[in-house]
Amino acid sequence: MDKPDQAPSPSHVGADAHQDQFLSRIGQMTRSLHDNLRGLGFDRLLEKAASDMPDARDRLEYVAMMTEKAAQRVLNATEIAGPLQDRIGDEAGNLAAQWKSVMEGAFSETEFRAMAEKTQAFLSLTSGNVVQTKQQLLDIMMAQDFQDLTGQVIKRVTALAHDIESQLVQLLVDYSPAETKREDSGLLNGPQINPAGKDVIADQSQVDDLLESLGF
């Protein structure tokens, strides 16, 4: 006579449920990672990224390169605009001193005409230098055209990394052995920055301590 199938033990059922929860959390994290990467535009730009920036490291190196290039453009424009403004200042000072000297004493029509010509030349110089300076200022402004995009990408990548780290740490906290939780209860709770929050990991040193306590 065949023996009836034995029902799974409560401990076995509990282990299965525990494993299901673990796999569910991993699935949620994977979905979160996928959605965030898609939000960054990596899916739509995958083909272009494969040829221009094959991985995340190259993408960040590209951002660094563009930042350096923009900084160099700003320095170059400043080096050009600076002397233009210096010359205007020097010429204005000289012209003012000459006019003061002429106005304080008797001057002839010839001297007045000479000063008028110098003034006209200064105004012409100023007009030309202003045009050139405006061009350099425009170049400085255009050098910043990439910063909005790269800044958003960097912030979102940083937020993504922090979010994944937080979820991984919380996963370790939730599924670490009970003995470790009891031994490191102060670590797992962390400082109560928000009194309503519980089991908060507040800084990087606490993350390192937690990983070390769990053998990682």
C-alpha atoms as an extended CHARMM CRD file, in Angstrom:
* protein
*
       216  EXT
         1         1  MET       CA              0.0000000000        0.0000000000        0.0000000000  PROA      1               0.0000000000
         2         2  ASP       CA              1.4310000000        3.3750000000       -1.0660000000  PROA      2               0.0000000000
         3         3  LYS       CA              2.1740000000        5.8640000000        1.6730000000  PROA      3               0.0000000000
         4         4  PRO       CA              0.3630000000        9.1940000000        1.3830000000  PROA      4               0.0000000000
         5         5  ASP       CA              2.5190000000       12.1660000000        0.3470000000  PROA      5               0.0000000000
         6         6  GLN       CA              3.8520000000       14.0080000000        3.3350000000  PROA      6               0.0000000000
         7         7  ALA       CA              2.9400000000       17.6980000000        3.6390000000  PROA      7               0.0000000000
         8         8  PRO       CA              5.8850000000       20.1360000000        3.5090000000  PROA      8               0.0000000000
         9         9  SER       CA              7.2110000000       21.0210000000        6.9280000000  PROA      9               0.0000000000
        10        10  PRO       CA              6.5000000000       24.5350000000        8.2360000000  PROA      10              0.0000000000
        11        11  SER       CA             10.2250000000       25.3200000000        8.1620000000  PROA      11              0.0000000000
        12        12  HSD       CA             10.4380000000       24.2980000000        4.5030000000  PROA      12              0.0000000000
        13        13  VAL       CA              7.4220000000       26.4530000000        3.6280000000  PROA      13              0.0000000000
        14        14  GLY       CA              8.9440000000       29.3780000000        5.5110000000  PROA      14              0.0000000000
        15        15  ALA       CA             12.2460000000       28.9910000000        3.6560000000  PROA      15              0.0000000000
        16        16  ASP       CA             10.4400000000       28.9910000000        0.3070000000  PROA      16              0.0000000000
        17        17  ALA       CA              8.5250000000       32.1380000000        1.2320000000  PROA      17              0.0000000000
        18        18  HSD       CA             11.7550000000       33.7840000000        2.3770000000  PROA      18              0.0000000000
        19        19  GLN       CA             13.4060000000       32.9260000000       -0.9290000000  PROA      19              0.0000000000
        20        20  ASP       CA             10.4090000000       34.2040000000       -2.8870000000  PROA      20              0.0000000000
        21        21  GLN       CA             10.6330000000       37.5260000000       -1.0540000000  PROA      21              0.0000000000
        22        22  PHE       CA             14.3360000000       37.7310000000       -1.8120000000  PROA      22              0.0000000000
        23        23  LEU       CA             13.8130000000       37.0420000000       -5.5130000000  PROA      23              0.0000000000
        24        24  SER       CA             10.9530000000       39.5410000000       -5.5870000000  PROA      24              0.0000000000
        25        25  ARG       CA             13.2000000000       42.2700000000       -4.1700000000  PROA      25              0.0000000000
        26        26  ILE       CA             15.8990000000       41.4610000000       -6.7280000000  PROA      26              0.0000000000
        27        27  GLY       CA             13.2790000000       41.6790000000       -9.4670000000  PROA      27              0.0000000000
        28        28  GLN       CA             12.0820000000       45.0640000000       -8.2230000000  PROA      28              0.0000000000
        29        29  MET       CA             15.6500000000       46.3670000000       -8.1450000000  PROA      29              0.0000000000
        30        30  THR       CA             16.2630000000       45.0950000000      -11.6620000000  PROA      30              0.0000000000
        31        31  ARG       CA             13.1060000000       46.8170000000      -12.8790000000  PROA      31              0.0000000000
        32        32  SER       CA             14.1310000000       50.0470000000      -11.1260000000  PROA      32              0.0000000000
        33        33  LEU       CA             17.5670000000       49.9130000000      -12.7280000000  PROA      33              0.0000000000
        34        34  HSD       CA             16.0480000000       49.2640000000      -16.1540000000  PROA      34              0.0000000000
        35        35  ASP       CA             13.5370000000       52.1050000000      -15.8380000000  PROA      35              0.0000000000
        36        36  ASN       CA             16.1920000000       54.5670000000      -14.6930000000  PROA      36              0.0000000000
        37        37  LEU       CA             18.5480000000       53.6520000000      -17.5130000000  PROA      37              0.0000000000
        38        38  ARG       CA             15.6970000000       54.0650000000      -19.9670000000  PROA      38              0.0000000000
        39        39  GLY       CA             14.9160000000       57.4410000000      -18.4220000000  PROA      39              0.0000000000
        40        40  LEU       CA             18.5140000000       58.4860000000      -19.0480000000  PROA      40              0.0000000000
        41        41  GLY       CA             17.9780000000       57.8090000000      -22.7400000000  PROA      41              0.0000000000
        42        42  PHE       CA             20.3430000000       54.8610000000      -22.9470000000  PROA      42              0.0000000000
        43        43  ASP       CA             17.7770000000       52.7100000000      -24.7530000000  PROA      43              0.0000000000
        44        44  ARG       CA             17.0420000000       55.2630000000      -27.4780000000  PROA      44              0.0000000000
        45        45  LEU       CA             20.7020000000       56.1460000000      -27.9230000000  PROA      45              0.0000000000
        46        46  LEU       CA             22.0310000000       52.6120000000      -27.6520000000  PROA      46              0.0000000000
        47        47  GLU       CA             23.1830000000       52.4390000000      -31.2620000000  PROA      47              0.0000000000
        48        48  LYS       CA             24.9500000000       55.8020000000      -31.0880000000  PROA      48              0.0000000000
        49        49  ALA       CA             26.4360000000       54.9950000000      -27.6950000000  PROA      49              0.0000000000
        50        50  ALA       CA             27.7940000000       51.7260000000      -29.0640000000  PROA      50              0.0000000000
        51        51  SER       CA             29.9060000000       53.6350000000      -31.5870000000  PROA      51              0.0000000000
        52        52  ASP       CA             30.6870000000       56.8460000000      -29.6640000000  PROA      52              0.0000000000
        53        53  MET       CA             30.7070000000       55.7880000000      -26.0110000000  PROA      53              0.0000000000
        54        54  PRO       CA             30.5440000000       52.0000000000      -25.6670000000  PROA      54              0.0000000000
        55        55  ASP       CA             30.0820000000       51.9390000000      -21.8920000000  PROA      55              0.0000000000
        56        56  ALA       CA             29.3470000000       54.1270000000      -18.8970000000  PROA      56              0.0000000000
        57        57  ARG       CA             33.0260000000       54.7990000000      -18.2860000000  PROA      57              0.0000000000
        58        58  ASP       CA             33.4810000000       56.2320000000      -21.7600000000  PROA      58              0.0000000000
        59        59  ARG       CA             30.3050000000       58.2830000000      -21.2990000000  PROA      59              0.0000000000
        60        60  LEU       CA             31.7080000000       59.8840000000      -18.1660000000  PROA      60              0.0000000000
        61        61  GLU       CA             35.0660000000       60.3920000000      -19.8760000000  PROA      61              0.0000000000
        62        62  TYR       CA             33.1810000000       62.1520000000      -22.6670000000  PROA      62              0.0000000000
        63        63  VAL       CA             31.5550000000       64.4760000000      -20.1250000000  PROA      63              0.0000000000
        64        64  ALA       CA             34.9740000000       65.1830000000      -18.5930000000  PROA      64              0.0000000000
        65        65  MET       CA             36.4430000000       65.8970000000      -22.0310000000  PROA      65              0.0000000000
        66        66  MET       CA             33.6340000000       68.3100000000      -22.9120000000  PROA      66              0.0000000000
        67        67  THR       CA             34.0170000000       70.0450000000      -19.5540000000  PROA      67              0.0000000000
        68        68  GLU       CA             37.7510000000       70.4880000000      -20.1180000000  PROA      68              0.0000000000
        69        69  LYS       CA             37.1340000000       71.7380000000      -23.6500000000  PROA      69              0.0000000000
        70        70  ALA       CA             34.6100000000       74.3070000000      -22.4110000000  PROA      70              0.0000000000
        71        71  ALA       CA             36.9900000000       75.4580000000      -19.6840000000  PROA      71              0.0000000000
        72        72  GLN       CA             39.7200000000       75.9550000000      -22.2780000000  PROA      72              0.0000000000
        73        73  ARG       CA             37.3710000000       77.9700000000      -24.4810000000  PROA      73              0.0000000000
        74        74  VAL       CA             36.5330000000       80.2000000000      -21.5150000000  PROA      74              0.0000000000
        75        75  LEU       CA             40.2130000000       80.7330000000      -20.7020000000  PROA      75              0.0000000000
        76        76  ASN       CA             41.0290000000       81.5230000000      -24.3260000000  PROA      76              0.0000000000
        77        77  ALA       CA             38.1850000000       84.0280000000      -24.5890000000  PROA      77              0.0000000000
        78        78  THR       CA             39.2150000000       85.6550000000      -21.3120000000  PROA      78              0.0000000000
        79        79  GLU       CA             42.8170000000       85.9780000000      -22.4810000000  PROA      79              0.0000000000
        80        80  ILE       CA             41.5960000000       87.7320000000      -25.6290000000  PROA      80              0.0000000000
        81        81  ALA       CA             39.0300000000       90.0020000000      -23.9600000000  PROA      81              0.0000000000
        82        82  GLY       CA             41.2930000000       91.0400000000      -21.0790000000  PROA      82              0.0000000000
        83        83  PRO       CA             43.8530000000       92.9760000000      -23.1510000000  PROA      83              0.0000000000
        84        84  LEU       CA             41.0630000000       94.6250000000      -25.1440000000  PROA      84              0.0000000000
        85        85  GLN       CA             39.5890000000       96.0430000000      -21.9600000000  PROA      85              0.0000000000
        86        86  ASP       CA             43.0190000000       96.9510000000      -20.5930000000  PROA      86              0.0000000000
        87        87  ARG       CA             43.7570000000       98.9870000000      -23.7030000000  PROA      87              0.0000000000
        88        88  ILE       CA             40.4740000000      100.8610000000      -23.4210000000  PROA      88              0.0000000000
        89        89  GLY       CA             41.2810000000      101.6590000000      -19.8020000000  PROA      89              0.0000000000
        90        90  ASP       CA             44.8140000000      102.8240000000      -20.5900000000  PROA      90              0.0000000000
        91        91  GLU       CA             43.7260000000      104.9690000000      -23.5350000000  PROA      91              0.0000000000
        92        92  ALA       CA             40.8950000000      106.4990000000      -21.5130000000  PROA      92              0.0000000000
        93        93  GLY       CA             43.2950000000      107.4160000000      -18.7090000000  PROA      93              0.0000000000
        94        94  ASN       CA             45.7800000000      109.0100000000      -21.0920000000  PROA      94              0.0000000000
        95        95  LEU       CA             43.0730000000      110.9230000000      -22.9400000000  PROA      95              0.0000000000
        96        96  ALA       CA             41.5560000000      112.2180000000      -19.7030000000  PROA      96              0.0000000000
        97        97  ALA       CA             44.9540000000      113.4400000000      -18.5080000000  PROA      97              0.0000000000
        98        98  GLN       CA             45.5960000000      115.2340000000      -21.8030000000  PROA      98              0.0000000000
        99        99  TRP       CA             42.1910000000      116.9110000000      -21.7610000000  PROA      99              0.0000000000
       100       100  LYS       CA             42.7840000000      118.0300000000      -18.1890000000  PROA      100             0.0000000000
       101       101  SER       CA             46.1210000000      119.5620000000      -19.1410000000  PROA      101             0.0000000000
       102       102  VAL       CA             44.6290000000      121.3570000000      -22.1140000000  PROA      102             0.0000000000
       103       103  MET       CA             41.5930000000      122.6640000000      -20.2260000000  PROA      103             0.0000000000
       104       104  GLU       CA             43.6820000000      123.9920000000      -17.3270000000  PROA      104             0.0000000000
       105       105  GLY       CA             45.7640000000      126.2800000000      -19.5440000000  PROA      105             0.0000000000
       106       106  ALA       CA             45.3930000000      128.3670000000      -22.6200000000  PROA      106             0.0000000000
       107       107  PHE       CA             45.1040000000      126.3070000000      -25.7580000000  PROA      107             0.0000000000
       108       108  SER       CA             45.0630000000      127.1030000000      -29.3940000000  PROA      108             0.0000000000
       109       109  GLU       CA             42.6870000000      125.9400000000      -32.0490000000  PROA      109             0.0000000000
       110       110  THR       CA             45.3930000000      123.5870000000      -33.2910000000  PROA      110             0.0000000000
       111       111  GLU       CA             45.7010000000      121.9340000000      -29.8620000000  PROA      111             0.0000000000
       112       112  PHE       CA             41.9450000000      121.6560000000      -29.5840000000  PROA      112             0.0000000000
       113       113  ARG       CA             41.7230000000      120.0470000000      -33.0200000000  PROA      113             0.0000000000
       114       114  ALA       CA             44.5060000000      117.6200000000      -32.0800000000  PROA      114             0.0000000000
       115       115  MET       CA             42.6540000000      116.6080000000      -28.9060000000  PROA      115             0.0000000000
       116       116  ALA       CA             39.4300000000      116.2270000000      -30.8460000000  PROA      116             0.0000000000
       117       117  GLU       CA             41.1700000000      113.8760000000      -33.2710000000  PROA      117             0.0000000000
       118       118  LYS       CA             42.6180000000      111.8560000000      -30.3760000000  PROA      118             0.0000000000
       119       119  THR       CA             39.1640000000      111.6470000000      -28.8240000000  PROA      119             0.0000000000
       120       120  GLN       CA             37.6520000000      110.4960000000      -32.0940000000  PROA      120             0.0000000000
       121       121  ALA       CA             40.3650000000      107.8340000000      -32.4460000000  PROA      121             0.0000000000
       122       122  PHE       CA             39.6860000000      106.6630000000      -28.8900000000  PROA      122             0.0000000000
       123       123  LEU       CA             35.9650000000      106.3750000000      -29.5590000000  PROA      123             0.0000000000
       124       124  SER       CA             36.6800000000      104.3660000000      -32.6900000000  PROA      124             0.0000000000
       125       125  LEU       CA             39.0600000000      102.1020000000      -30.7360000000  PROA      125             0.0000000000
       126       126  THR       CA             36.4810000000      101.6500000000      -27.9910000000  PROA      126             0.0000000000
       127       127  SER       CA             33.7650000000      100.7340000000      -30.4690000000  PROA      127             0.0000000000
       128       128  GLY       CA             35.9580000000       98.0960000000      -32.1150000000  PROA      128             0.0000000000
       129       129  ASN       CA             37.1030000000       96.6260000000      -28.8140000000  PROA      129             0.0000000000
       130       130  VAL       CA             33.5270000000       96.4460000000      -27.5550000000  PROA      130             0.0000000000
       131       131  VAL       CA             32.5370000000       94.4120000000      -30.6120000000  PROA      131             0.0000000000
       132       132  GLN       CA             35.4630000000       92.0380000000      -30.0980000000  PROA      132             0.0000000000
       133       133  THR       CA             34.7610000000       91.7400000000      -26.3670000000  PROA      133             0.0000000000
       134       134  LYS       CA             31.1110000000       90.9410000000      -27.0120000000  PROA      134             0.0000000000
       135       135  GLN       CA             32.2280000000       88.1610000000      -29.3690000000  PROA      135             0.0000000000
       136       136  GLN       CA             34.4270000000       86.6630000000      -26.6560000000  PROA      136             0.0000000000
       137       137  LEU       CA             31.6030000000       86.8970000000      -24.1150000000  PROA      137             0.0000000000
       138       138  LEU       CA             29.3350000000       85.1250000000      -26.5870000000  PROA      138             0.0000000000
       139       139  ASP       CA             31.9560000000       82.4040000000      -26.9840000000  PROA      139             0.0000000000
       140       140  ILE       CA             32.1110000000       82.0220000000      -23.1940000000  PROA      140             0.0000000000
       141       141  MET       CA             28.3430000000       81.6610000000      -23.0650000000  PROA      141             0.0000000000
       142       142  MET       CA             28.2800000000       79.1380000000      -25.9130000000  PROA      142             0.0000000000
       143       143  ALA       CA             30.9810000000       77.1060000000      -24.1680000000  PROA      143             0.0000000000
       144       144  GLN       CA             28.4350000000       76.3410000000      -21.4530000000  PROA      144             0.0000000000
       145       145  ASP       CA             25.8140000000       74.9440000000      -23.8200000000  PROA      145             0.0000000000
       146       146  PHE       CA             26.4850000000       71.3310000000      -22.8310000000  PROA      146             0.0000000000
       147       147  GLN       CA             26.3580000000       71.8220000000      -19.0690000000  PROA      147             0.0000000000
       148       148  ASP       CA             22.6090000000       71.5530000000      -18.6050000000  PROA      148             0.0000000000
       149       149  LEU       CA             22.5070000000       68.1550000000      -20.2790000000  PROA      149             0.0000000000
       150       150  THR       CA             25.6670000000       66.7350000000      -18.7210000000  PROA      150             0.0000000000
       151       151  GLY       CA             24.7140000000       68.0910000000      -15.3160000000  PROA      151             0.0000000000
       152       152  GLN       CA             21.3510000000       66.3420000000      -15.4690000000  PROA      152             0.0000000000
       153       153  VAL       CA             22.9540000000       63.0800000000      -16.6020000000  PROA      153             0.0000000000
       154       154  ILE       CA             25.5600000000       63.1610000000      -13.8300000000  PROA      154             0.0000000000
       155       155  LYS       CA             22.9600000000       63.9700000000      -11.1750000000  PROA      155             0.0000000000
       156       156  ARG       CA             20.6970000000       61.1590000000      -12.3330000000  PROA      156             0.0000000000
       157       157  VAL       CA             23.5700000000       58.6740000000      -12.5230000000  PROA      157             0.0000000000
       158       158  THR       CA             24.6250000000       59.6720000000       -9.0070000000  PROA      158             0.0000000000
       159       159  ALA       CA             21.0640000000       59.3970000000       -7.7160000000  PROA      159             0.0000000000
       160       160  LEU       CA             20.7190000000       56.0270000000       -9.4200000000  PROA      160             0.0000000000
       161       161  ALA       CA             23.9170000000       54.7170000000       -7.8340000000  PROA      161             0.0000000000
       162       162  HSD       CA             22.8210000000       55.9510000000       -4.4100000000  PROA      162             0.0000000000
       163       163  ASP       CA             19.3800000000       54.4160000000       -4.8180000000  PROA      163             0.0000000000
       164       164  ILE       CA             20.7980000000       51.0370000000       -5.8490000000  PROA      164             0.0000000000
       165       165  GLU       CA             23.2510000000       51.1170000000       -2.9470000000  PROA      165             0.0000000000
       166       166  SER       CA             20.4490000000       51.9520000000       -0.5080000000  PROA      166             0.0000000000
       167       167  GLN       CA             18.3060000000       49.1040000000       -1.8070000000  PROA      167             0.0000000000
       168       168  LEU       CA             21.1920000000       46.6410000000       -1.6510000000  PROA      168             0.0000000000
       169       169  VAL       CA             22.0580000000       47.6950000000        1.8980000000  PROA      169             0.0000000000
       170       170  GLN       CA             18.4320000000       47.4200000000        2.9650000000  PROA      170             0.0000000000
       171       171  LEU       CA             18.2920000000       43.9940000000        1.3320000000  PROA      171             0.0000000000
       172       172  LEU       CA             21.2740000000       42.8890000000        3.4070000000  PROA      172             0.0000000000
       173       173  VAL       CA             19.6780000000       44.3320000000        6.5250000000  PROA      173             0.0000000000
       174       174  ASP       CA             16.3920000000       42.5470000000        5.8990000000  PROA      174             0.0000000000
       175       175  TYR       CA             17.9380000000       39.1690000000        5.1170000000  PROA      175             0.0000000000
       176       176  SER       CA             21.0280000000       39.1680000000        7.3210000000  PROA      176             0.0000000000
       177       177  PRO       CA             21.2090000000       36.5100000000       10.0780000000  PROA      177             0.0000000000
       178       178  ALA       CA             19.2750000000       37.3030000000       13.2180000000  PROA      178             0.0000000000
       179       179  GLU       CA             22.4780000000       37.1050000000       15.2980000000  PROA      179             0.0000000000
       180       180  THR       CA             24.0880000000       39.8390000000       13.2030000000  PROA      180             0.0000000000
       181       181  LYS       CA             21.0370000000       42.0400000000       13.5510000000  PROA      181             0.0000000000
       182       182  ARG       CA             21.1070000000       41.6660000000       17.3340000000  PROA      182             0.0000000000
       183       183  GLU       CA             24.8600000000       42.2870000000       17.5490000000  PROA      183             0.0000000000
       184       184  ASP       CA             24.7670000000       45.3400000000       15.2950000000  PROA      184             0.0000000000
       185       185  SER       CA             21.3540000000       46.7190000000       16.1670000000  PROA      185             0.0000000000
       186       186  GLY       CA             22.8100000000       50.1770000000       16.7560000000  PROA      186             0.0000000000
       187       187  LEU       CA             24.4720000000       50.0970000000       13.3490000000  PROA      187             0.0000000000
       188       188  LEU       CA             21.3450000000       48.9900000000       11.5430000000  PROA      188             0.0000000000
       189       189  ASN       CA             19.2550000000       51.6980000000       13.1600000000  PROA      189             0.0000000000
       190       190  GLY       CA             21.7630000000       54.4920000000       12.5630000000  PROA      190             0.0000000000
       191       191  PRO       CA             21.2970000000       58.0310000000       13.8570000000  PROA      191             0.0000000000
       192       192  GLN       CA             17.6660000000       59.0670000000       13.8570000000  PROA      192             0.0000000000
       193       193  ILE       CA             17.8430000000       61.9470000000       11.4130000000  PROA      193             0.0000000000
       194       194  ASN       CA             14.1230000000       61.4930000000       10.8930000000  PROA      194             0.0000000000
       195       195  PRO       CA             12.5370000000       60.3600000000       14.2000000000  PROA      195             0.0000000000
       196       196  ALA       CA              9.7510000000       58.6530000000       12.2440000000  PROA      196             0.0000000000
       197       197  GLY       CA             12.2130000000       56.4760000000       10.3300000000  PROA      197             0.0000000000
       198       198  LYS       CA             13.5610000000       53.1230000000       11.4610000000  PROA      198             0.0000000000
       199       199  ASP       CA             16.5110000000       50.9880000000       10.3810000000  PROA      199             0.0000000000
       200       200  VAL       CA             18.2080000000       53.9430000000        8.6970000000  PROA      200             0.0000000000
       201       201  ILE       CA             21.7320000000       53.7350000000        7.2840000000  PROA      201             0.0000000000
       202       202  ALA       CA             22.9090000000       57.3360000000        7.3860000000  PROA      202             0.0000000000
       203       203  ASP       CA             26.4180000000       57.4920000000        5.9420000000  PROA      203             0.0000000000
       204       204  GLN       CA             29.0620000000       55.6310000000        3.9690000000  PROA      204             0.0000000000
       205       205  SER       CA             31.0200000000       54.5050000000        7.0310000000  PROA      205             0.0000000000
       206       206  GLN       CA             27.9360000000       52.7320000000        8.3560000000  PROA      206             0.0000000000
       207       207  VAL       CA             27.5070000000       50.9980000000        5.0040000000  PROA      207             0.0000000000
       208       208  ASP       CA             31.1310000000       49.8270000000        5.1460000000  PROA      208             0.0000000000
       209       209  ASP       CA             30.7060000000       48.5920000000        8.7290000000  PROA      209             0.0000000000
       210       210  LEU       CA             27.5340000000       46.7330000000        7.8110000000  PROA      210             0.0000000000
       211       211  LEU       CA             29.1260000000       45.0020000000        4.8360000000  PROA      211             0.0000000000
       212       212  GLU       CA             32.1390000000       44.0390000000        6.9420000000  PROA      212             0.0000000000
       213       213  SER       CA             29.9170000000       42.6310000000        9.6830000000  PROA      213             0.0000000000
       214       214  LEU       CA             28.1470000000       40.4750000000        7.1080000000  PROA      214             0.0000000000
       215       215  GLY       CA             31.4130000000       39.1560000000        5.7000000000  PROA      215             0.0000000000
       216       216  PHE       CA             31.5410000000       41.1670000000        2.4640000000  PROA      216             0.0000000000
